[in-house]
């Protein structure tokens, strides 16, 4: 099983393992993460800002 990286600059929303890792990192649901990516792109810094959270 591949290990999901949350150190990438973009979120691969189509990869279940990566998506779940980012959901855990930001503490959000899949729906909220998908909405953030739709609204501001998959760049981690944009998603973090949209979610009003530091990148960590």
DAHU-V403481 format. One record per residue. BURIAL is + if it has 9 or more other C-alpha atoms within 8 Angstrom, else -. Layout:
# DAHU-V403481
BURIAL
BURIAL
This chain:
# DAHU-V403481
-
-
-
-
-
-
-
-
-
-
+
-
+
-
-
-
+
+
+
+
+
+
+
-
-
-
-
-
-
+
-
-
+
+
-
+
+
-
-
+
+
+
+
+
-
+
+
+
+
+
-
-
-
-
-
-
